[in-house]
Amino acid sequence: MSLPSERGAEVGRRIGVGLMYGLWKPRVLGAWRVPATGPAILAVNHSHNIDGPMVMGVAPRPVHFLIKKEAFVGPLDPFLTGIGQLRVDRHSADRTAITRALGVLAAGGVLGIFPEGTRGEGDFAALRAGLAYFAVRSGAPVVPVAVLGSSDRRGRLIRGLPPLRHRVDVVFGDPFEAGDGSGRRTRGALDEATERIRKQLTAHLENARRLTGR
């Protein structure tokens, strides 16, 4: 099974840089916390559609995001695939997506995940077990990422997007290990890891809000 293209993800990152800095005013804090090499999982809160492209554009390394299959429609399908993004069926155990995502981490790449599973309040209140599974199975550190300001106000030109030149804060947190170090992958171990992740992500979000005044 072929892995998503690392070169494609780098192209996606460059496109993201141009678009995000061209349309809005990202303020990026803590990007140096993302490990410079080796596997890593970016766990991103999700309150707006631009959150993924924003993180792709400001992250210091190319990111392969797990994206719902519904987004892969029309011309977006070859585009998202070409820039190394991963299609996932959220309503079933998508073995292909799981295998490819683990392959990204095994190859030392960066996997991006919205652990809430769907767009919502963006407060990490409801986490799915997928993030814990990838973190425990791969041993990759989890980097919390808070995107703040993307859903504050609607733009006048395009109602579904933030106003042009609006400031969006992206705050990267300290990497942490989701597992307990035992390597266990039982349901209990994954439940414990999910709770550990939830506490870390919630604390990071609170800290990011204090830091940015949002």
Accessible surface in RSA format (square Angstrom, percent):
REM  Atomic radii and reference values for relative SASA: ProtOr
REM  Chains: A
REM  Algorithm: Lee & Richards
REM  Probe-radius: 1.40
REM  Slices: 20
REM RES _ NUM      All-atoms   Total-Side   Main-Chain    Non-polar    All polar
REM                ABS   REL    ABS   REL    ABS   REL    ABS   REL    ABS   REL
RES MET A   1   149.31  77.3  65.07  43.1  84.24 200.6  79.88  67.9  69.42  92.0
RES SER A   2    87.48  73.9  71.04  94.8  16.44  37.9  52.68 112.2  34.80  48.8
RES LEU A   3    80.87  45.0  60.66  43.4  20.21  50.8  60.66  42.6  20.21  54.4
RES PRO A   4    12.43   9.1   0.93   0.9  11.50  41.8   4.75   3.9   7.68  47.7
RES SER A   5    49.57  41.9  38.96  52.0  10.61  24.4  37.27  79.4  12.30  17.2
RES GLU A   6    91.56  52.6  86.24  65.2   5.32  12.7  60.51 117.0  31.05  25.4
RES ARG A   7   200.66  84.3 191.99  97.9   8.67  20.6  73.44 100.4 127.23  77.1
RES GLY A   8     6.79   8.4   0.00   N/A   6.79   8.4   6.74  18.5   0.06   0.1
RES ALA A   9     0.20   0.2   0.00   0.0   0.20   0.4   0.00   0.0   0.20   0.5
RES GLU A  10    36.92  21.2  36.92  27.9   0.00   0.0  27.45  53.1   9.47   7.7
RES VAL A  11    70.53  46.4  70.26  63.6   0.26   0.6  70.51  61.3   0.02   0.1
RES GLY A  12     1.83   2.3   0.00   N/A   1.83   2.3   0.16   0.4   1.66   3.7
RES ARG A  13    57.69  24.2  57.62  29.4   0.07   0.2   0.79   1.1  56.90  34.5
RES ARG A  14   160.84  67.5 150.04  76.5  10.80  25.7  49.45  67.6 111.39  67.5
RES ILE A  15    68.26  38.8  59.81  44.6   8.45  20.4  67.30  48.5   0.96   2.6
RES GLY A  16     5.76   7.1   0.00   N/A   5.76   7.1   5.64  15.5   0.12   0.3
RES VAL A  17    56.21  37.0  56.09  50.8   0.12   0.3  56.09  48.7   0.12   0.3
RES GLY A  18    47.50  58.6   0.00   N/A  47.50  58.6  37.96 104.2   9.54  21.4
RES LEU A  19    91.26  50.8  88.95  63.6   2.30   5.8  90.62  63.6   0.63   1.7
RES MET A  20     8.08   4.2   8.08   5.3   0.00   0.0   8.08   6.9   0.00   0.0
RES TYR A  21    99.14  46.3  89.04  50.7  10.10  26.3  70.04  52.6  29.09  35.9
RES GLY A  22    50.27  62.0   0.00   N/A  50.27  62.0  30.97  85.0  19.30  43.2
RES LEU A  23    62.58  34.9  61.77  44.2   0.80   2.0  62.58  43.9   0.00   0.0
RES TRP A  24     4.55   1.8   4.13   2.0   0.42   1.0   4.13   2.2   0.42   0.7
RES LYS A  25   103.61  50.5  99.51  61.1   4.10   9.8  45.84  41.3  57.77  61.5
RES PRO A  26    18.11  13.2   1.11   1.0  17.00  61.8   1.11   0.9  17.00 105.7
RES ARG A  27    86.13  36.2  82.13  41.9   4.00   9.5  41.83  57.2  44.31  26.9
RES VAL A  28    43.53  28.6  16.88  15.3  26.66  64.2  16.88  14.7  26.66  72.3
RES LEU A  29    53.58  29.8  51.58  36.9   2.00   5.0  53.58  37.6   0.00   0.0
RES GLY A  30    11.65  14.4   0.00   N/A  11.65  14.4   0.69   1.9  10.96  24.6
RES ALA A  31    25.35  23.3  22.80  35.2   2.54   5.8  23.10  32.5   2.25   6.0
RES TRP A  32   196.22  78.7 162.71  78.8  33.51  78.7 157.72  84.1  38.50  62.5
RES ARG A  33    67.58  28.4  58.93  30.0   8.65  20.6   6.72   9.2  60.85  36.9
RES VAL A  34     8.29   5.5   1.35   1.2   6.94  16.7   1.35   1.2   6.94  18.8
RES PRO A  35    34.12  24.9  22.44  20.5  11.68  42.5  34.12  28.2   0.00   0.0
RES ALA A  36    90.21  82.9  63.04  97.3  27.17  61.8  69.08  97.3  21.13  56.0
RES THR A  37   113.36  80.6 101.16 102.6  12.21  29.1  69.98  94.0  43.39  65.6
RES GLY A  38    26.55  32.7   0.00   N/A  26.55  32.7  20.52  56.3   6.03  13.5
RES PRO A  39    47.46  34.6  45.32  41.3   2.14   7.8  45.32  37.4   2.14  13.3
RES ALA A  40     0.00   0.0   0.00   0.0   0.00   0.0   0.00   0.0   0.00   0.0
RES ILE A  41     0.00   0.0   0.00   0.0   0.00   0.0   0.00   0.0   0.00   0.0
RES LEU A  42     0.45   0.3   0.45   0.3   0.00   0.0   0.45   0.3   0.00   0.0
RES ALA A  43     0.00   0.0   0.00   0.0   0.00   0.0   0.00   0.0   0.00   0.0
RES VAL A  44     0.00   0.0   0.00   0.0   0.00   0.0   0.00   0.0   0.00   0.0
RES ASN A  45     3.30   2.3   3.30   3.2   0.00   0.0   0.02   0.1   3.28   3.2
RES HIS A  46    21.20  11.6  21.20  14.7   0.00   0.0   5.80   6.0  15.40  17.9
RES SER A  47    22.99  19.4  12.30  16.4  10.69  24.6   6.90  14.7  16.09  22.5
RES HIS A  48    24.94  13.6  24.77  17.2   0.17   0.4  17.94  18.5   7.00   8.1
RES ASN A  49    96.22  66.4  82.64  79.9  13.58  32.7  22.64  54.5  73.58  71.1
RES ILE A  50     8.98   5.1   8.37   6.2   0.61   1.5   8.98   6.5   0.00   0.0
RES ASP A  51     0.34   0.2   0.34   0.3   0.00   0.0   0.00   0.0   0.34   0.3
RES GLY A  52     7.13   8.8   0.00   N/A   7.13   8.8   6.69  18.4   0.44   1.0
RES PRO A  53    56.96  41.5  55.85  50.9   1.12   4.1  56.95  47.0   0.01   0.1
RES MET A  54     0.00   0.0   0.00   0.0   0.00   0.0   0.00   0.0   0.00   0.0
RES VAL A  55     0.00   0.0   0.00   0.0   0.00   0.0   0.00   0.0   0.00   0.0
RES MET A  56    16.09   8.3  15.86  10.5   0.23   0.5   5.62   4.8  10.47  13.9
RES GLY A  57     1.52   1.9   0.00   N/A   1.52   1.9   0.00   0.0   1.52   3.4
RES VAL A  58    14.22   9.4   0.02   0.0  14.19  34.2   3.13   2.7  11.09  30.1
RES ALA A  59     1.65   1.5   0.91   1.4   0.74   1.7   0.91   1.3   0.74   2.0
RES PRO A  60    62.05  45.2  33.86  30.9  28.18 102.4  42.14  34.8  19.91 123.7
RES ARG A  61    35.03  14.7  34.79  17.7   0.24   0.6  16.23  22.2  18.81  11.4
RES PRO A  62    21.99  16.0  21.29  19.4   0.70   2.5  21.29  17.6   0.70   4.3
RES VAL A  63     1.55   1.0   0.37   0.3   1.17   2.8   0.37   0.3   1.17   3.2
RES HIS A  64     2.26   1.2   2.26   1.6   0.00   0.0   0.10   0.1   2.16   2.5
RES PHE A  65     2.16   1.1   2.16   1.3   0.00   0.0   2.16   1.3   0.00   0.0
RES LEU A  66    22.59  12.6  15.34  11.0   7.24  18.2  15.34  10.8   7.24  19.5
RES ILE A  67    34.36  19.6  31.56  23.5   2.80   6.7  34.36  24.7   0.00   0.0
RES LYS A  68    81.17  39.6  76.37  46.9   4.80  11.4  35.96  32.4  45.21  48.2
RES LYS A  69    89.12  43.5  83.97  51.5   5.15  12.3  40.35  36.3  48.77  51.9
RES GLU A  70    77.98  44.8  61.44  46.5  16.54  39.4  56.39 109.1  21.59  17.6
RES ALA A  71    26.39  24.3  18.27  28.2   8.12  18.5  26.39  37.2   0.00   0.0
RES PHE A  72    12.00   6.0   1.17   0.7  10.83  28.2   1.17   0.7  10.83  31.0
RES VAL A  73    91.46  60.2  86.82  78.6   4.64  11.2  90.03  78.2   1.43   3.9
RES GLY A  74    55.49  68.4   0.00   N/A  55.49  68.4  36.68 100.7  18.81  42.1
RES PRO A  75   117.59  85.7 106.28  96.9  11.31  41.1 113.40  93.6   4.19  26.0
RES LEU A  76    83.64  46.6  82.98  59.4   0.66   1.7  83.41  58.6   0.22   0.6
RES ASP A  77    43.09  30.2  43.09  42.9   0.00   0.0   6.17  14.5  36.93  36.8
RES PRO A  78    90.15  65.7  75.48  68.8  14.67  53.3  82.51  68.1   7.64  47.5
RES PHE A  79    86.23  43.1  77.48  48.0   8.75  22.8  85.41  51.8   0.82   2.4
RES LEU A  80    21.31  11.9  21.31  15.2   0.00   0.0  21.31  15.0   0.00   0.0
RES THR A  81    69.39  49.4  62.98  63.8   6.42  15.3  57.01  76.6  12.39  18.7
RES GLY A  82    44.82  55.3   0.00   N/A  44.82  55.3  33.37  91.6  11.44  25.6
RES ILE A  83    13.16   7.5  13.16   9.8   0.00   0.0  13.16   9.5   0.00   0.0
RES GLY A  84     0.01   0.0   0.00   N/A   0.01   0.0   0.01   0.0   0.00   0.0
RES GLN A  85     3.75   2.1   0.08   0.1   3.66   8.7   0.08   0.2   3.66   2.8
RES LEU A  86     0.58   0.3   0.58   0.4   0.00   0.0   0.58   0.4   0.00   0.0
RES ARG A  87   104.13  43.7  95.65  48.8   8.48  20.2  36.56  50.0  67.57  41.0
RES VAL A  88    28.42  18.7  28.42  25.7   0.00   0.0  28.42  24.7   0.00   0.0
RES ASP A  89    31.26  21.9  30.04  29.9   1.22   2.9   8.37  19.7  22.89  22.8
RES ARG A  90    63.98  26.9  43.05  21.9  20.93  49.8  18.89  25.8  45.09  27.3
RES HIS A  91   137.33  75.1 101.02  70.2  36.31  92.9  80.85  83.3  56.48  65.7
RES SER A  92    68.77  58.1  44.32  59.1  24.45  56.3  48.81 103.9  19.96  28.0
RES ALA A  93    79.89  73.5  50.07  77.3  29.82  67.8  58.54  82.4  21.35  56.6
RES ASP A  94    29.35  20.6  22.66  22.5   6.69  15.8   8.24  19.4  21.11  21.1
RES ARG A  95   146.95  61.7 143.74  73.3   3.21   7.6  68.59  93.7  78.36  47.5
RES THR A  96    73.86  52.5  71.85  72.8   2.01   4.8  39.90  53.6  33.96  51.3
RES ALA A  97     3.07   2.8   0.71   1.1   2.36   5.4   2.73   3.8   0.34   0.9
RES ILE A  98    30.69  17.5  30.64  22.8   0.05   0.1  30.69  22.1   0.00   0.0
RES THR A  99    68.02  48.4  63.27  64.1   4.74  11.3  46.34  62.2  21.67  32.8
RES ARG A 100    47.17  19.8  46.63  23.8   0.55   1.3   8.03  11.0  39.14  23.7
RES ALA A 101     0.00   0.0   0.00   0.0   0.00   0.0   0.00   0.0   0.00   0.0
RES LEU A 102    26.66  14.8  23.63  16.9   3.02   7.6  23.97  16.8   2.69   7.2
RES GLY A 103    16.10  19.9   0.00   N/A  16.10  19.9  14.87  40.8   1.23   2.7
RES VAL A 104     5.13   3.4   2.64   2.4   2.49   6.0   5.08   4.4   0.05   0.1
RES LEU A 105     2.88   1.6   0.38   0.3   2.50   6.3   0.64   0.5   2.24   6.0
RES ALA A 106    94.47  86.9  50.03  77.2  44.43 101.1  62.93  88.6  31.54  83.5
RES ALA A 107    76.04  69.9  33.40  51.5  42.64  97.0  46.14  65.0  29.90  79.2
RES GLY A 108    21.65  26.7   0.00   N/A  21.65  26.7  13.62  37.4   8.02  18.0
RES GLY A 109     5.04   6.2   0.00   N/A   5.04   6.2   5.04  13.8   0.00   0.0
RES VAL A 110     1.71   1.1   1.31   1.2   0.40   1.0   1.31   1.1   0.40   1.1
RES LEU A 111     0.00   0.0   0.00   0.0   0.00   0.0   0.00   0.0   0.00   0.0
RES GLY A 112     0.00   0.0   0.00   N/A   0.00   0.0   0.00   0.0   0.00   0.0
RES ILE A 113    12.70   7.2  12.66   9.4   0.04   0.1  12.70   9.1   0.00   0.0
RES PHE A 114    33.79  16.9  25.28  15.7   8.51  22.2  25.28  15.3   8.51  24.4
RES PRO A 115     3.05   2.2   0.01   0.0   3.04  11.1   2.89   2.4   0.16   1.0
RES GLU A 116    20.83  12.0  12.16   9.2   8.67  20.7   7.41  14.3  13.42  11.0
RES GLY A 117    17.29  21.3   0.00   N/A  17.29  21.3   8.94  24.5   8.34  18.7
RES THR A 118    71.91  51.1  66.44  67.4   5.46  13.0  49.94  67.1  21.96  33.2
RES ARG A 119   114.70  48.2  92.99  47.4  21.72  51.7   9.88  13.5 104.82  63.5
RES GLY A 120    42.07  51.9   0.00   N/A  42.07  51.9  31.64  86.8  10.43  23.4
RES GLU A 121   146.86  84.3 124.41  94.1  22.46  53.5  45.33  87.7 101.53  82.9
RES GLY A 122     0.90   1.1   0.00   N/A   0.90   1.1   0.29   0.8   0.61   1.4
RES ASP A 123    52.06  36.5  47.02  46.8   5.05  11.9  14.95  35.2  37.11  37.0
RES PHE A 124     0.00   0.0   0.00   0.0   0.00   0.0   0.00   0.0   0.00   0.0
RES ALA A 125    69.57  64.0  46.11  71.2  23.46  53.4  52.34  73.7  17.23  45.6
RES ALA A 126    74.25  68.3  65.91 101.7   8.34  19.0  71.92 101.3   2.34   6.2
RES LEU A 127    30.78  17.1   2.68   1.9  28.10  70.6   3.26   2.3  27.52  74.1
RES ARG A 128   117.90  49.5 110.84  56.5   7.06  16.8  49.29  67.4  68.61  41.6
RES ALA A 129    56.39  51.8  48.55  74.9   7.84  17.8  48.75  68.7   7.64  20.2
RES GLY A 130    35.38  43.6   0.00   N/A  35.38  43.6  31.41  86.2   3.97   8.9
RES LEU A 131     3.38   1.9   1.21   0.9   2.18   5.5   1.21   0.8   2.18   5.9
RES ALA A 132     0.63   0.6   0.26   0.4   0.37   0.8   0.26   0.4   0.37   1.0
RES TYR A 133    52.80  24.6  52.65  30.0   0.15   0.4  45.87  34.5   6.93   8.5
RES PHE A 134    11.85   5.9  11.85   7.3   0.00   0.0  11.85   7.2   0.00   0.0
RES ALA A 135     3.45   3.2   0.05   0.1   3.40   7.7   0.05   0.1   3.40   9.0
RES VAL A 136    20.14  13.2   5.15   4.7  14.98  36.1   8.11   7.0  12.02  32.6
RES ARG A 137    93.46  39.2  76.89  39.2  16.58  39.5   4.95   6.8  88.51  53.6
RES SER A 138    42.67  36.1   6.05   8.1  36.62  84.4  15.11  32.2  27.57  38.6
RES GLY A 139    46.53  57.4   0.00   N/A  46.53  57.4  30.69  84.2  15.85  35.5
RES ALA A 140     1.48   1.4   0.00   0.0   1.48   3.4   0.60   0.8   0.88   2.3
RES PRO A 141    26.33  19.2  26.33  24.0   0.00   0.0  26.33  21.7   0.00   0.0
RES VAL A 142     0.00   0.0   0.00   0.0   0.00   0.0   0.00   0.0   0.00   0.0
RES VAL A 143     0.00   0.0   0.00   0.0   0.00   0.0   0.00   0.0   0.00   0.0
RES PRO A 144     3.59   2.6   3.59   3.3   0.00   0.0   3.59   3.0   0.00   0.0
RES VAL A 145     0.00   0.0   0.00   0.0   0.00   0.0   0.00   0.0   0.00   0.0
RES ALA A 146     0.00   0.0   0.00   0.0   0.00   0.0   0.00   0.0   0.00   0.0
RES VAL A 147     2.61   1.7   0.12   0.1   2.49   6.0   0.12   0.1   2.49   6.8
RES LEU A 148    11.88   6.6  10.20   7.3   1.69   4.2  11.88   8.3   0.00   0.0
RES GLY A 149     8.14  10.0   0.00   N/A   8.14  10.0   0.00   0.0   8.14  18.2
RES SER A 150     0.71   0.6   0.00   0.0   0.71   1.6   0.00   0.0   0.71   1.0
RES SER A 151    64.05  54.1  36.53  48.8  27.52  63.4  19.43  41.4  44.62  62.5
RES ASP A 152    82.75  58.0  48.25  48.0  34.50  81.6  19.05  44.8  63.70  63.5
RES ARG A 153   145.83  61.2 135.19  68.9  10.64  25.3  59.84  81.8  85.99  52.1
RES ARG A 154   164.44  69.0 146.04  74.4  18.40  43.8  35.11  48.0 129.33  78.4
RES GLY A 155     2.95   3.6   0.00   N/A   2.95   3.6   2.95   8.1   0.00   0.0
RES ARG A 156   225.49  94.7 198.24 101.1  27.25  64.9  75.51 103.2 149.99  90.9
RES LEU A 157   146.49  81.6 115.80  82.8  30.69  77.1 117.51  82.5  28.98  78.0
RES ILE A 158   106.85  60.8 101.84  75.9   5.01  12.1 104.66  75.4   2.19   5.9
RES ARG A 159   144.92  60.8 141.11  71.9   3.81   9.1  63.16  86.3  81.75  49.5
RES GLY A 160    51.33  63.3   0.00   N/A  51.33  63.3  38.45 105.5  12.88  28.9
RES LEU A 161    51.79  28.8  50.64  36.2   1.15   2.9  51.67  36.3   0.12   0.3
RES PRO A 162     3.08   2.2   0.00   0.0   3.08  11.2   0.07   0.1   3.01  18.7
RES PRO A 163    21.44  15.6  19.29  17.6   2.15   7.8  21.44  17.7   0.00   0.0
RES LEU A 164    93.43  52.0  72.77  52.1  20.65  51.9  72.77  51.1  20.65  55.6
RES ARG A 165   118.63  49.8 112.17  57.2   6.46  15.4  62.45  85.3  56.18  34.0
RES HIS A 166    22.91  12.5  15.43  10.7   7.47  19.1  18.30  18.9   4.60   5.4
RES ARG A 167    86.38  36.3  83.06  42.3   3.33   7.9  31.34  42.8  55.04  33.4
RES VAL A 168     0.00   0.0   0.00   0.0   0.00   0.0   0.00   0.0   0.00   0.0
RES ASP A 169     0.00   0.0   0.00   0.0   0.00   0.0   0.00   0.0   0.00   0.0
RES VAL A 170     0.00   0.0   0.00   0.0   0.00   0.0   0.00   0.0   0.00   0.0
RES VAL A 171     1.93   1.3   1.93   1.7   0.00   0.0   1.93   1.7   0.00   0.0
RES PHE A 172     0.11   0.1   0.00   0.0   0.11   0.3   0.00   0.0   0.11   0.3
RES GLY A 173     4.69   5.8   0.00   N/A   4.69   5.8   4.69  12.9   0.00   0.0
RES ASP A 174    92.79  65.0  83.73  83.3   9.06  21.4  28.65  67.4  64.15  64.0
RES PRO A 175    52.09  38.0  32.87  30.0  19.22  69.9  33.04  27.3  19.05 118.4
RES PHE A 176    22.70  11.4  15.04   9.3   7.66  19.9  22.70  13.8   0.00   0.0
RES GLU A 177   107.55  61.7  96.63  73.1  10.91  26.0  57.08 110.4  50.47  41.2
RES ALA A 178     2.02   1.9   0.00   0.0   2.02   4.6   0.00   0.0   2.02   5.4
RES GLY A 179    26.42  32.6   0.00   N/A  26.42  32.6  15.15  41.6  11.27  25.2
RES ASP A 180    75.26  52.7  35.29  35.1  39.98  94.5  29.42  69.2  45.85  45.7
RES GLY A 181    79.79  98.4   0.00   N/A  79.79  98.4  43.08 118.2  36.71  82.2
RES SER A 182    68.19  57.6  27.96  37.3  40.23  92.7  39.15  83.4  29.04  40.7
RES GLY A 183    56.44  69.6   0.00   N/A  56.44  69.6  36.96 101.4  19.48  43.6
RES ARG A 184   100.64  42.3  89.78  45.8  10.86  25.9  57.04  78.0  43.60  26.4
RES ARG A 185   136.81  57.4 114.92  58.6  21.90  52.1  34.10  46.6 102.72  62.3
RES THR A 186    76.80  54.6  68.16  69.1   8.64  20.6  74.10  99.5   2.70   4.1
RES ARG A 187   184.91  77.6 175.19  89.3   9.72  23.1  60.82  83.1 124.09  75.2
RES GLY A 188    36.49  45.0   0.00   N/A  36.49  45.0  30.88  84.8   5.61  12.6
RES ALA A 189     8.33   7.7   4.67   7.2   3.65   8.3   5.25   7.4   3.08   8.2
RES LEU A 190    23.31  13.0  23.17  16.6   0.13   0.3  23.31  16.4   0.00   0.0
RES ASP A 191    79.85  55.9  72.80  72.5   7.05  16.7  26.75  63.0  53.10  53.0
RES GLU A 192    83.49  47.9  76.46  57.8   7.03  16.7  37.88  73.3  45.62  37.2
RES ALA A 193     0.26   0.2   0.26   0.4   0.00   0.0   0.26   0.4   0.00   0.0
RES THR A 194    26.01  18.5  25.53  25.9   0.47   1.1  25.42  34.1   0.58   0.9
RES GLU A 195    69.39  39.8  68.63  51.9   0.76   1.8  39.85  77.1  29.54  24.1
RES ARG A 196    74.75  31.4  70.92  36.2   3.82   9.1  36.22  49.5  38.53  23.4
RES ILE A 197     1.18   0.7   1.18   0.9   0.00   0.0   1.18   0.9   0.00   0.0
RES ARG A 198    79.49  33.4  79.49  40.5   0.00   0.0  16.85  23.0  62.64  38.0
RES LYS A 199   128.51  62.7 121.07  74.3   7.44  17.7  71.07  64.0  57.44  61.2
RES GLN A 200    77.82  43.5  73.37  53.6   4.46  10.6   8.97  19.1  68.86  52.2
RES LEU A 201     0.00   0.0   0.00   0.0   0.00   0.0   0.00   0.0   0.00   0.0
RES THR A 202    38.70  27.5  38.68  39.2   0.02   0.0  37.22  50.0   1.47   2.2
RES ALA A 203    56.82  52.2  49.96  77.1   6.86  15.6  52.54  74.0   4.28  11.3
RES HIS A 204    16.75   9.2  10.91   7.6   5.84  14.9  11.66  12.0   5.09   5.9
RES LEU A 205     2.76   1.5   2.76   2.0   0.00   0.0   2.76   1.9   0.00   0.0
RES GLU A 206    92.29  53.0  88.89  67.3   3.39   8.1  29.51  57.1  62.77  51.3
RES ASN A 207    66.35  45.8  66.32  64.1   0.03   0.1  10.77  25.9  55.59  53.7
RES ALA A 208     0.00   0.0   0.00   0.0   0.00   0.0   0.00   0.0   0.00   0.0
RES ARG A 209    91.94  38.6  89.21  45.5   2.74   6.5  26.55  36.3  65.39  39.6
RES ARG A 210   174.26  73.2 144.94  73.9  29.32  69.8  80.98 110.7  93.28  56.5
RES LEU A 211   107.80  60.0  76.33  54.6  31.47  79.1  81.81  57.5  25.99  69.9
RES THR A 212    13.70   9.7   0.00   0.0  13.70  32.6   2.17   2.9  11.53  17.4
RES GLY A 213    70.86  87.4   0.00   N/A  70.86  87.4  35.24  96.7  35.62  79.8
RES ARG A 214    80.23  33.7  35.88  18.3  44.35 105.6  52.05  71.1  28.17  17.1
END  Absolute sums over single chains surface
CHAIN  1 A    10407.2       8077.8       2329.4       5961.1       4446.1
END  Absolute sums over all chains
TOTAL         10407.2       8077.8       2329.4       5961.1       4446.1
